[in-house]
Amino acid sequence: MEVVNTLGRRKTAVARVYVSEGKGNITINNRELNEYFPNGTLQYIVKQPLNILGVADQYDIKINLDGGGIKGQAEAARLGIARAMVEINAENKPELKHAGLMTRDPREVERKKPGQPKARKRFQFSKR
């Protein structure tokens, strides 16, 4: 098997995921998974597609993460890994889709408008 590469996005985070056969090592920006994401919840998010399919120790994964915050980066990596698993074996898709891992979350931050303090908030108004 050659290297399979996919893309995952969430908010402004972009994850370029490279999957090859191996022993289950996950490297993010040339650092180990538990070093890059010390928080156990974020590690769980990244590993979710692998745990659902039960293939956590069959693939080595290299991820280049860019932009966004840590939660967005973890979810972008999750989408990239899920897409790679489907590219490797199309029979994985229904299982991952049922778990909700194949959908790109379209929610983005709304831009701030002029004449307002935030995107939707208005300055205090009084008629008198």
Summary of the structure (lengths in Angstrom):
residues: 128
radius of gyration: 18.3
end to end distance: 73.1
largest distance: 73.1
contacts: 351
relative contact order: 0.21
helix: 36%
strand: 23%
